[in-house]
């Protein structure tokens, strides 16, 4: 019965494979940060890797049944994050059924989000993803792994993941700030080459979701 339930969830996800969502979480953190980032990433992916994603991302709460309609959910912010029991249960089902959650620390989220990830998968550790992983290989090559987009504390960028049956289902990007690089050029005044790196890495994430 449990396997049938997960298959139904997976059918729900894959049948709406041309839409992605922004996660609206509780706790006081600014889940709405970087409002132009996902629309710009969608536009870039549709133009360069032949996706046909709806140009306007949805907004979904982690406890909502609607989460199961999106193969990709993106989460960002600078501050506190709190998942309640309903959020945790729904996120567990979503990720086990084939959904994918990308958490992009927009600087200041790290100390909070790690605790919440542990609630979702108490028996799985966040593992650093090596540069050899396919998510850094295609369609754009990042031989050194996750690119550095914003300086923040000056630490090296790191990509961490939760793997279920050897498949990456949760990606946490730290000391990188991809979302800032996806924003409109005038928001952060990033050079074109920096924005291009961010968008190419974003395209790799989207490609991984749709092709694996």
N, C-alpha and C positions, 0 to 999 in steps of 0.2 A: 504493500500500500504506500509506503514511504517513497519508493522509487517511482511509482505512478504519479504521486504528487509532484515530485521534482520534474518529471517529464512534462507535466502540464505547465509548470512554471516556465520551463525552457521553451515550450511552444509559444507561450505568451510573449517571452522576450524576443525570440527570433521572428515572430510574425509582425513585429513593429520595428524591423531592423534599420529603418531609415530615419529614426529620430533619436536624439540624445537629450540628456537632462542635466540640470544644475540642482545639486542637493541643498535643500533649505533645512538646516539643522537648528537645534535649540542650544541654549547656553550663553547667548549674548555675543558670540563672535559674528563678524560681518560676512555672512555667507554670500552676500550680494556683491562682494568686492569684484573688481575687474569686469564691469558689465559688458564691455565690447569684446572680451577675450573669446568666448565660445562662438559667437557669430562670426568673428574673423577666422577662427580655426575651421569652422564648417565651410566657409567660403573658400578657404585655401585648399582644403581636402577635396571639395567638389571639383575644383579647377585642376588639381594636380594628380590625384590618385583615383579618379573616376568613381568617387562615392556620390550618392544622391541623397544626402542628408537634408532634412527639413531645415531651412535657413534660420528658423527661430527655435532655439532650444527651449525645452519645457522646463518648468520649475516643479520639483517634487519633494515631498517630505519623506524622511527615511522610513516612517511607519506606514506610508500610503501603499495600498495595493497597486496604484498606478506605477510604482517603481518597477514592477515586473514587466512593464511595456517597453523598457528602454535597455538596450544592450550595454550602454555606456552612461555612467553617472559621474559627474565632475563635482569636486568639492574644494573650496578654497576659503581663505580668510586669514585674519591676523590674531585671533583671540580664542576665547573659550569655546569648547565644544562639549555638549552633553547628549549622550544617547540614552533614552529610557528603555525599559524592557521591551516595549512594542517595537521601537526602532531596531534594537539588537536582533530580535527574532526575525523581523522582516529582512534586514540586511543579510543575516545568515542564509535565509532561504534564497534570496536574490543571488548571492554570490555562489552558493552551492548549485544553483540551477543554471549557471552560465552567464550571469551578469558580471559586469566589470566596474569597479570603483577606482577612480583616479583622485587622489588627495594631493593637492598642490599647496604646500606651505607658503603662504604669501608673506611670511616673516612674523613670527609670534604665536603660531599655532602648535608648534612641536610639542611643548610640554603637556598640552591638553590632549592632542589627538592620539598620541601613543597609548594613553590610558584607555581611550575609547576603542581603539583597534583591538586591544587586549580583551575587552569585554566581548567583542564579536567573535574572536577566535582565541579563547583562553589557552588552548593547547598548541597553538601555532605561533612561532616567533617570526617577527619581521626579519627577513633576510636581505642583505645587500645584494642587489642584482648585478652580476658581473657584466663587463663590457662585451663579453662574448655572446650574451643573450640575444635572441633574434629581434627583440624590440629595439635594439640599437643597430641592427644590421640592414633592415629594409623597411620601406623603399629607399631610405637615406642612411648612409653609413656614418656612424658615430664611433670610431675605433677606440676612443677613450671613455665611452659611456655617456652618461648624462651631461649635457653642455651647461656651462655657467652662463646665466642670463643676467642676474643682478648680484651685486657684491654682498650686500647684507653684512654678515660678520666676517666675510673674507674666507670662510671655510670652503672646502671643496664640495661640489655638488654631489649628492648621493641619491640613488634610487633604491628604495626598499620595497619588498613585496611579500605578499602572502600567496603561497602556492597550495593548490588543492589538486591532488593526483598529478603533480608535476606541471600543472597549468597555472599561470599567473592570473589571479582574479582580483587582487588589490594592489595598486601601485601607489606608493607614497614618495613624492619627489620633494627633497629637502635641500635647502641652501642653493636653490636653482631659480625658482620663481618663473616657471614657464608661462603662467597666466599673464604676468606683466608683459612678457614678450609678445603675447598674442594680442594685446590691446592695440587700439588705434595709435599710430605713430606719435601723435602729439601728446598723448597721455603721460608717457615716461621719457620721451625724447631719446629713445634707444636708437642707435645707428641701424641702418637697414640690415647689415650683416648679422647683427644680434637678433633682430626680429626674425630674420630668415632662419636662423638656427632654431629658435623657439618653435616656429611654425613647422619646420621639417621634423623636429622631434615629436611635436603634437601629431603630425601625420603618421609617424611610425606607430604611435599609440593607437590611433584610430585603425590603421591598417592591421595591427595585431588583433584587435577585437573582431574585425569583420572577416578575417581570413584564417583564424586559428580556432 
